[in-house]
Amino acid sequence: MASFSIKFLAPSLPNPARFSKNAVKLHATPPSVAAPPTGAPEVAAERLEPRVEEKDGYWILKEQFRKGINPQEKVKIEKEPMKLFMENGIEELAKIPIEEIDQSKLTKDDIDVRLKWLGLFHRRKNQYGRFMMRLKLPNGVTTSAQTRYLASVIRKYGKEGCADITTRQNWQIRGVVLPDVPEILKGLAEVGLTSLQSGMDNVRNPVGNPLAGIDPEEIVDTRPYTNLLSQFITGNSRGNPAVSNLPRKWNPCVVGSHDLYEHPHINDLAYMPATKDGRFGFNLLVGGFFSAKRCDEAIPLDAWVPADDVVPVCKAILEAFRDLGFRGNRQKCRMMWLIDELGVEGFRAEVEKRMPQQQLERASPEDLVQKQWERRDYLGVHPQKQEGYSFIGLHIPVGRVQADDMDELARLADEYGSGEIRLTVEQNIIIPNIETSKIEALLKEPVLSTFSPDPPILMKGLVACTGNQFCGQAIIETKARSLKITEEVQRQVSLTKPVRMHWTGCPNTCAQVQVADIGFMGCLTRDKNGKTVEGADVFLGGRIGSDSHLGEVYKKAVPCDDLVPLVVDLLVNNFGAVPREREETED
């Protein structure tokens, strides 16, 4: 197989004149660039030897680095996962009955592990023989035709089929069975979608501003950059094995607004818009991540890249991580652990060595993100930068939709907009490009009673992971429970400002409870009678935006049946809520 190469279409980049020192007033304070720490770690030269090598077009772990590796690394060595896609292995695998597949370790690992490189996750525990399929949807932008196709896929699976909007602006569809996969993959390609390299040790969906290109206040349209990143990561949907054997998963985002809808502080690589000497580009944050044992915010790399180097620097960072990252204990395989070992300057030097010109410019003080900015609510109707057009943000309760819902949303996008639908990291939907004259008719559509542009205030910030209905790792049920508890809390208190509440079913924290105002992480505990019941560790104080920071555990192991009074007390004591009984008395 020839070594990987790819040609990209040039994106529509910002006009540099917009960002000249005379054209732009910079509101942000200079970024706090991490200076090289005194006593930076001493790293032996042999530690900087790449641990992987290319063989026959794929990257594999070298023999001398295979001692003490984790089971997932052994699965990758035993059989290259990308061959299931790039050499059509999925065609043959899909013909084998799943009971027969389970009789061989090799094929069992295919369906439980390697198929994640194709975006397919076997739900062995709760849906044996069925898969969740995760797509790649850069910037969360999709079309009505794509949405209808996904609806047609899940519709055939009846009660097993549904779709979820994820916290990375992405679709996950459920109920898929293996014999259908080759045909589904062909159908995805026909409508311009791919699920490739969206699971396991791969780069996740590139997140961008959900209002890109339509926001009167945006700094830069993030869509060209997230599209280029996704094209690079997936090899234009043909597969890119150069970045498919990472030590662990890896999350990128491109920031395009002062609102920081993209949550840069929790990404492995965040591009922060900044000018330098009249040129537009990005300062870089690196290393943000969540895991069961450790959560860290991204830190400055003290590097700025011009807009043209968005892909080259992504490639260089991924290669440094691929070549040098830990492959032992899975809890220590995320990129921040490598940064810890090498030090920020040591890691930066490894990235620099892998850049085309083998150099990186230092970070710019001309940060374009305004630090004192009140995050805007995108739900409801808002004017676009294009005169005469508006967008509408619709609340999708905990991100769950059925096939008929998807068809209805596609119809709204066609009848009132331009056929485009956008997903957000809060599991909601935006329909852009609506002629303002059509808004009144749109607001009368019956489906908006379910997917409201103006939901109850506590529902606005509600996020929930899959939960144990479908996910074998989840300890508790999340989606239905989060809706029920929120509805009950709303009956007891009144608020004037939204409070973001996130529910995650296990310590993997897919719903990112650490960034929520109030977070709930599933666990098992005992009730007052000593009976084992579903419970939650409660987190408090997470922030998003320019003063972002992670929340901390407020109370551990609270039985789910005891959460309503606890949440009511938190809202009254910390968020200005008023008990409705008192409110009625005061009236």
Helices and strands as residue ranges (DSSP letters): G 16-19, G 45-48, E 52-55, E 58-61, G 63-65, H 71-78, H 83-86, H 89-93, H 98-101, H 105-112, G 114-118, E 120-122, E 130-134, G 138-140, E 141-143, H 144-155, G 158-160, E 162-165, E 171-177, G 178-180, H 181-190, H 223-234, G 241-243, E 252-254, G 264-266, E 269-276, E 279-286, E 289-290, E 295-296, E 299-306, G 307-309, H 310-324, G 330-332, H 335-353, E 366-367, E 380-383, E 389-394, G 397-399, E 400-401, H 403-416, E 420-423, E 429-435, G 436-438, H 439-443, G 446-449, H 457-460, E 462-464, H 479-492, E 493-494, E 501-504, G 513-515, E 518-526, E 532-540, E 552-559, G 560-562, H 563-574, E 578-579, H 580-586
